[in-house]
Amino acid sequence: MSNADFRDDTDCDVHDQPDPLHGRKLRVGIISPYSFETPGGVQFHIRDFAKELIARGHEVEVLAPGRRTNDMPLWVQTVGTSFAIPYNGSVSRLSYFGFVGAQVRRWVRQGHFDIVHLHEPEAPSLSHKPLTMVHHPPLVGTFHAAFNDYPFALRFFQGYLNRYLRPLAHAICVSDASRTVAQRYLPQDMPVSVIPNGISTRQFSLATPIPSWQGDDTSPTIGFLGRMGEERKGFAVFCRAAARILDQYPEARFLCAGDGEREGKSIVSTIDPSGRLMDHMEFLGRISDDDKARFYRSLSVYVAPQTGGESFGIVLAEAMAAGCPVVASDLPAFVAVADEGRAAALFGNGDDRDCAAVVCSLIADRPSRESLGRAGQNRALQYDWSSVVDRVLGVYAEVLS
């Protein structure tokens, strides 16, 4: 299946191009399919994209499932309810049933938006609801999902989605991997652009390392960030590789950030009941955005061992922006961010032996490690929000024209 007017904007240098809106300021409504009560890549993407729009003088409101929390910006509104379902190897908090449809449609009508941006409109959640409206502002959809195996539910509803998504004026996919999925249910004549997720490269490149997290050539610090209890995040692969790395670097330390410390410790104990590996593991818990940047800046090597279900690879881009040498599994989305291995070193998906070998080779070769860090930092610039938002505004301008 091919889509009309397909464009890959990933490598376009449009940041220096004229403002596609010619100075016009928009009122933009953004709808999240997932609750902001729990962190996730799509929620972070929406939050940071909205901040960038606001900084440029646009008005933005965001609607999301779930309840309000004290740390939510005032421009985020919620519907007050959500439910949890397993989705793509994780657990997502969505909102779909009862009064929610009327609530979302009322929010769209009362918002008087110039454009409404729906994230994951194929998912059974809030982003699905405006598609049933007879009168609505122009609708743009962003598709994030990628899968190892195409889900039965999407296969079953493919014909339905092909008809249901027709009100979209334009589809944005965050990577080739997500486009491959979306092509299966998008209408054939739907204009599609590939525009990656964004990061604030300056935040990562200027972060100050934390001395206690830094290592050296004989006692390197090797990092993991992710939900440790979620199999597709690859923490077990990381741990098996860590045990092998210890054989060559017995003073190595492994810094583990993210949710799931209890599950993580259970995985470590299962892999190495002797306790040797646990002695070299440090669990940092969930860390703030500022500490995350300092985390990447402090590491000798960052490892992204995810085994599937990744549509982009935001952690790679973040670590690369910090100048941290990155070692990642060769998922298609990661290979793309890593510039085919030129900006990050790759290993066979799920192969802990290969992972350990790549990490050890980098630790042993400081010039190669530093060169990889510089290449990653240069590569990350194309994912800076300043460029990504320009590309999205270009889509908005085309739709509004």
C-alpha positions, -999 to +999 in steps of 0.1 A: +000+000+000+014+034-009+002+068+004-002+099-018+021+128-012+044+109+010+074+129+023+103+120+045+112+152+064+137+136+087+168+150+069+154+182+056+172+213+068+141+235+072+150+253+104+166+281+083+136+283+059+111+311+061+082+308+086+056+286+068+028+305+087+042+340+077+039+353+112+004+340+119-002+327+154-024+297+158-048+284+185-039+247+186-057+219+204-037+188+211-054+155+223-033+128+241-045+092+240-026+085+273-030+098+308-004+124+320-005+108+355+021+083+345+052+092+324+056+080+288+072+089+255+040+102+238+031+123+268+066+138+270+065+145+233+031+163+236+043+183+266+075+195+251+060+202+217+033+223+234+059+242+253+078+250+221+046+262+204+038+285+234+073+299+234+068+309+198+036+328+206+009+302+197-020+294+220-021+257+230-045+236+250-040+199+257-067+173+266-057+140+282-073+110+300-071+106+337-071+131+366-052+164+371-021+163+392-004+193+409+025+192+385+004+195+353+006+228+334-026+249+334-029+244+297-034+206+302-070+196+309-082+161+317-115+142+314-112+129+350-113+092+341-091+065+326-086+027+325-055+006+321-050-019+293-020-039+281-007-023+249+025-030+229+042-047+257+033-020+282+003-008+302-015+023+289-041+044+306-067+054+281-102+069+282-130+060+258-164+050+273-194+067+286-196+105+285-161+109+273-170+112+236-194+141+243-168+157+266-141+156+239-163+169+212-175+198+234-139+206+242-132+208+205-162+230+198-156+254+227-119+257+220-123+275+187-091+260+175-074+268+142-062+232+141-066+201+163-037+177+165-046+141+175-020+117+187-025+080+181-060+085+167-061+048+159-061+039+196-094+035+215-090+067+235-097+104+234-079+111+200-105+088+183-135+109+193-132+141+171-132+120+140-169+115+144-177+152+144-196+166+114-181+201+118-146+204+131-113+223+126-087+207+104-074+175+120-038+164+119-028+130+133+006+118+147+012+081+147+039+068+171+034+030+174+056+004+160+054-034+167+075-065+163+043-083+153+013-065+139-014-068+165-045-089+158-068-061+170-054-037+144-056-064+117-092-070+127-102-033+127-080-023+097-110-018+073-128+002+100-098+024+106-093+030+069-128+046+068-127+061+103-095+081+097-106+098+065-114+131+083-077+136+089-062+162+067-026+150+071-008+121+089+026+125+106+047+094+115+076+097+139+097+072+120+098+049+091+089+021+115+057+038+126+049+047+090+052+010+080+025+003+106+003+032+099+003+026+061-017-006+068-048+013+080-045+049+066-065+058+035-044+054+004-048+091-006-038+104+029-008+128+027+019+114+050+051+130+064+078+114+085+088+139+112+108+126+142+102+132+179+120+162+193+145+169+221+161+200+236+197+193+226+209+223+246+195+209+278+215+177+273+247+192+259+251+218+286+242+195+316+267+192+344+280+157+351+275+143+386+309+133+400+296+103+419+281+089+386+313+093+366+338+066+360+372+061+343+389+037+320+393+010+346+360+016+365+336+028+339+300+037+346+275+021+322+239+033+322+204+020+316+172+040+316+137+026+313+110+005+330+129-025+343+098-047+347+088-042+311+103-070+291+106-051+258+129-025+275+156-051+276+168-048+312+174-086+314+196-083+283+214-054+300+220-075+331+234-105+312+257-082+293+268-065+326+278-099+340+300-104+310+315-069+312+325-075+348+347-104+336+368-078+317+362-048+339+357-060+375+354-024+388+326-014+364+295+001+378+260-001+363+237+028+369+200+019+365+174+047+363+137+044+359+107+026+375+107-010+386+136-013+410+120-043+427+115-061+394+150-051+384+166-065+415+147-097+410+160-100+374+196-094+386+192-120+413+179-145+388+207-139+364+234-140+391+223-157+423+259-152+437+253-115+443+284-104+425+264-085+398+241-069+424+272-054+442+279-035+410+243-023+403+231+011+415+193+017+413+185+054+410+148+053+407+128+077+386+149+108+379+139+143+370+145+158+335+175+177+348+190+147+364+184+126+333+205+151+313+232+149+340+229+111+340+238+109+303+266+134+307+282+114+335+283+080+319+312+062+302+287+044+279+249+044+277+232+011+267+198+009+250+190-028+250+153-026+240+141-057+222+111-043+203+080-021+201+101+011+197+089+035+170+117+061+174+144+059+201+141+091+221+166+078+247+192+074+220+187+109+208+189+123+243+220+104+252+236+113+219+228+150+225+247+148+258+277+136+240+275+102+256+287+072+236+256+050+229+254+013+224+220+002+211+202-029+199+197-030+161+160-023+160+150-006+128+140+026+146+173+026+166+194+020+134+178+050+118+185+073+148+220+059+150+226+068+113+232+031+104+258+028+132+278+059+125+263+079+155+258+050+179+273+015+181+249-013+174+246-049+186+223-078+177+189-075+192+187-096+224+223-107+221+239-100+254+273-114+243+274-090+214+263-061+236+291-068+261+317-071+233+307-037+218+307-020+252+341-035+262+356-025+229+345+011+234+358+012+270+392-001+258+395+025+230+391+061+244+396+078+210+369+057+194+346+063+224+351+101+222+347+101+184+314+082+187+302+107+213+309+136+190+292+119+160+262+112+182+260+148+194+261+161+158+235+136+147+212+147+176+210+182+163+185+172+136+161+161+164+162+195+182+127+209+188+136+241+169+138+220+137+111+195+145+085+222+153+093+240+121+085+208+102+052+204+120+042+240+114+049+234+078+023+206+078-001+230+096+004+257+070-002+232+042-034+220+059-047+255+066-040+266+030 
